[in-house]
Amino acid sequence: MRAVRLAEHGGPEVLTVEDVDRPEPEGHELLLEVAAAGVNPVDTYFRDGSYEPVGLPFTPGVDVSGTVADVGASVEGFEPGDRVMGTGIGNGGHQGAYAEYATVPEDRLVHLPDDADLVEAGAAGVAACTAWRALIDHAGLDPAEDCLVHGGSGGVGHAAVQLANAVSARTLTTARPEYHDAVADLGADHVFDYDRDDLADAVLEATDGGVDVILDHRLDDYLQFDADVAAQNARVIGIGENSPDPGFTNDGAARSKDVSYRFMILFNAPDLREQLGGVAHLMGTGRLDVEIARSYDLEEAAKAQRAVMEDSFFGKLVIEP
């Protein structure tokens, strides 16, 4: 089979396509014929060595969808021919999904409903499950609450807008002007240009006393902003930053409103099947669509990894072997 491999850590140029033996599933593993593998920033961190080093040579790709080709001896509940989606592979412990076939532990996979698109499912994992864990598991977003999603056109952001809409929350988000109509079509009630000088005033004007839940992927830029626009007893869920030293200029804005802060990463979830199952259900019912901005083949993996870090796009990038 063909697979993207790296023999040393470095830039995208270290990614090559090789012919390798098709793996055999062991124990609680399934062998998937890969339909799609999402392209995520985390894939690049394992490639360049920023995250815990992995055994080399290595195939990246934490997200996967496909059809079960074979199952290990201890697998229960899956059989050849099943359509599945998963996440949490290609992370140092397992080879990833930038390949024609991949072995995946059964506790990182769920069945995909018949009405869900298989390629979209391959791009959903990290982004949509992060949105689910942030808004549903940690924030406990309720109907009729106000929810602010920073970066509503991005991978996590565009999934979060749809999740908030699915629970009947009133959704506010920020995006580049060229993406406003597309984000509104996903269910956002208010879409703002994140570069506007009066953004905080606009958010407060659109709500009744501030925002109840905030999903923030750039804490170093918005930590103080979040406090300023938060409602009483608001919950702020932080999922990332560009600089590792975010800080307040006036923490009194948060303390005076008893704002709660929760910082998270998806892969601390005790059981990824909980988030995956929720995402798969919404995809099957049409309440969640993963927008595919671009699709690449295996030979274009380096190009895809450059794009995910450098380009502006709406939705997700995906590799289709």
Secondary structure, DSSP 8 states (H G I E B T S, - for coil): -EEEEBSS--SGGG-EEEE-------TTEEEEEEEEEEE-HHHHHHHHTSSS---SSB---SEEEEEEEEE-TT--S--TT-EEEEES-SSSSS--SSBSEEEEEGGGEEE--TTS-HHHHHHHHHHHHHHHIIIIIIS---TT-EEEES-TTSHHHHHHHHHHHHTT-EEEEEE-GGGHHHHHHTT-SEEEETT-TTHHHHHHHHSSSSEEEEEES-HHHHHHHHHHHEEEEEEEEE---SSS----S-THHHHTTT-EEEE--GGG-S-HHHHHHHHHHHHHHTS----EEEEE-GGGHHHHHHHHHH---SSEEEE--
